[in-house]
Amino acid sequence: IDTKPSSSSSSSPSLSSIANTNDSKSPPLPPLTTTTSSSPHFHFLAIGDFGEPNKRLQIVASSLDIIAQRTNPSFILTLGDNMYEDGCMSVNDPQFNTKWFQVFIRPFLSLQVPWKVCLGNHDYYGNPQSQIDYTKHPANYRGLWQCPSNNYNFKVNDLGQEDAGCANPLVEFFCIDTNASQKDVQFDHEHMWGNKYPNFVTDTKNAFTALTQQLQSSTARWKVVYGHHPIFTKGKGHNQEAQVLKVEFKFEDVLVNGGADVYLSGHEHVFQHHVSKG
């Protein structure tokens, strides 16, 4: 995504390229339009539902490398389901190596940038705290795996650099945990971990309230929210979670009232682009 304002609109970012690689017969990537404008801009990539080291994932990783070589992204967002099928169990789980480092990081220099991690339902089927704790684990290569909490935000300045102290950032990113919208995650997670989070739904509603306040107080030119579950979907399998997010958690209202420009999500294994109230 290129954060340069488009010539046709100044209220939303323009998509510079989209790659959807499902199998070895996928068509070549389309030509990528890059900008030579002097206005502040940077690139970042986003990937979701990827944590399974098979042939298709290797194709996705190679495609991501092609785009990264062209755009030089400042970082990569993950949209959840980082580890199939049942998440990670501890910071020593070998899946950090086999499903992330060996697939994306070791083979491709272009992808050796910070990965801003969001948790998905499959990550909750394991121990979700392990993916948070891995952020500061010594085995985390160059500290590239970055998931400081299940909900967090960070600012990016005009140079595309993360800058916590920036008074007027070009973009502020907000990671939000949407997994309480999925009923089996609510019950399985509470059961598996000894009811460790008995207030899972309440805590999530509080997080959405806090997100509204953070969005409204943000001074960023662009406000980008990312989570795992969509609030709009034409897919056949996950509309229930979308309805829960809209009706029970009022997530659409959060985004609209907070002035968010974009919400990026995973969960549905197809590419969709929805425009609502904007």
RAURRA-V812918 format. One record per backbone hydrogen bond with DSSP energy under -1.0 kcal/mol. CO is the residue of the C=O (numbers start at 1). NH is the residue of the N-H. Records with the same first field share a line. If there is no record, write none. Layout:
CO=NH, NH
This chain:
2=14
14=2
23=26
42=3
43=74
45=77
47=79
50=52
51=84
52=54
54=58
55=59
56=60
57=61
58=62
59=63
60=64
61=65
62=66
63=67
64=68
65=69
66=70
67=71
68=72
75=45
76=116
77=47
80=49
81=51
83=87
88=127
90=93
93=96
94=97, 98
95=99
96=101
97=102
100=104, 105
101=106
109=112
111=113
114=76
115=146
116=78
120=124
127=130
128=132
129=133
130=134
132=135
133=136
134=137
137=140
140=143
141=144
144=115
146=117
152=175
154=173
155=163
156=170, 171
157=160
161=157
163=166
169=221
170=222
171=156
172=224
173=154
174=226
175=152
178=181
179=182
182=186
183=187
184=188
185=189
186=190
187=191
188=192
189=193
190=195
191=194
197=200
199=203
200=204
201=205
202=206
203=207
204=208
205=209
206=210
207=211
208=212
209=213
210=214
211=215
212=216
213=217
222=172
223=261, 262
224=174
225=264
226=176
228=266
238=242
239=243
240=244
241=245
242=246
243=247
244=248, 249
245=251
250=254
251=255
252=256
253=257
254=258
255=260
262=225
264=227
266=268
